[in-house]
Amino acid sequence: MTRYPRDMTGYGETPPDANWPNGAKIAVQIVLNYEEGGENCILHGDAASEAFLSEIVGASAWPGQRHWNMESIYEYGARAGFWRLHRLLKDTPVTVFGVATALARAPEQVAAMKAAGWEIASHGLKWIEHKDMTPDEERVQIREAIRLHTNVTGSAPRGWYTGRCSDTTVELVAGEGEFDYIADSYADDLPYWMKAAGRDQLIVPYTLDCNDMRFATPQGFNSGDQFEAYLRDSFDVLYEEGVAGAPKMLSIGLHCRLMGRPGRFAALCRALDHMRAHEDVWFATRLQIAEHWAATHPPVARVRPSEMDKASFVQAFGGVFEHSPWIAEGAHALELGPSHDSARGVHSALARIFRAASEEKRLGVLTAHPDLAGKLAEAKRLTAESTAEQASVGLDALTDGERSTFTKLNDAYTTKFGFPFIIAVRDNTKASIMEAFERRVAHDRATEFAEACRQVERIAELRLQEKLGG
């Protein structure tokens, strides 16, 4: 049995209504990453200098050496860039992703963040890679980040974003901090819940596209105009979706050493002016969004077929294809995951097994279906599903004349094809079933076998929708 952990479906075609406060059409969430003083540096006990997100695109780490140019670029962010951005945003709700060791080296900046009422979330202990750490090593880093952050800012962080994370970061953070949200995801335009460390953990996704980091990456933004245009376009698309009834969240990622430079700063000012010129825009901290989402869309317990053991799965879905539990057994052995935890997902898995079966086995599924309004129905020996389906269009209450017609058609159809007439009755009326009966009995066997198989799949789909919701 293989289970695939990634959720490739999410909210699907119809995301939930965010119901932002005061009917806002969009939530704009600005993040200021405070990393200066927490980057790789041998002064910080690291093995080499920093090589990531600076004016030196494509820089290499210098093992065992200080990189004076790199250090001074980061220092610009703390000394000048931060204050330029603070002057612009001090009256705007902002979330700081603060590296704990960087915050500890920035008492003036931390005081300014707090005076502005900004949320200070944790950005880990140091601005370094975590991908090669063991879980135990990373857990130690997380705990120390929480401790230091609490001592420096006066309160424990309620949000977390590692950024340069490992594949176990979210699980570890969820298990250590009781955080209101974790932001180590880029998977959606809305918050979402996931199971992590045995609890329902809210994820408030972040962004790498509406992010000034692209000034420091190959094929990123070359000028402020490009960044401004990208922010405006992103805002406009999401705003229009909100006007149409599906509000979303726009994350904007800033760095003191990048957006704090004058030539880029001007573009940010223009983009924010564009956003503020619109009505019904909610500028919010990430924590405010998390609290709103938890209150408006709390986690809901639901059946997760991908997590069922084989016996439970077969018990739940073995009768979806009439009297054919082998289909559910085969489906359970597939690579199931979160995208199969829905009616459509389970149906996809079951249908794959049915379609891959030999004609003989599929014929067995067809012949397991009862005649419409036939002797089994009259004797009340149908499955509960078949009984309800036939009753839904009145096939349990036929006149003597109607029953006689159905019997004649059933006999003729079964004699010709070797399996009973099958149709998804919930898609039809008594009259349309009769019309289909008379039309399909004229088919050749290959055509009608294919049609009967399609109807069997449709019946299964409708049964699953009733079990699991549409």
Order of alpha helices (4+ residues) and beta strands (2+ residues): beta-beta-alpha-alpha-beta-alpha-alpha-beta-alpha-beta-alpha-beta-beta-beta-alpha-beta-alpha-alpha-beta-alpha-alpha-alpha-beta-alpha-alpha-alpha-alpha-alpha-alpha-alpha
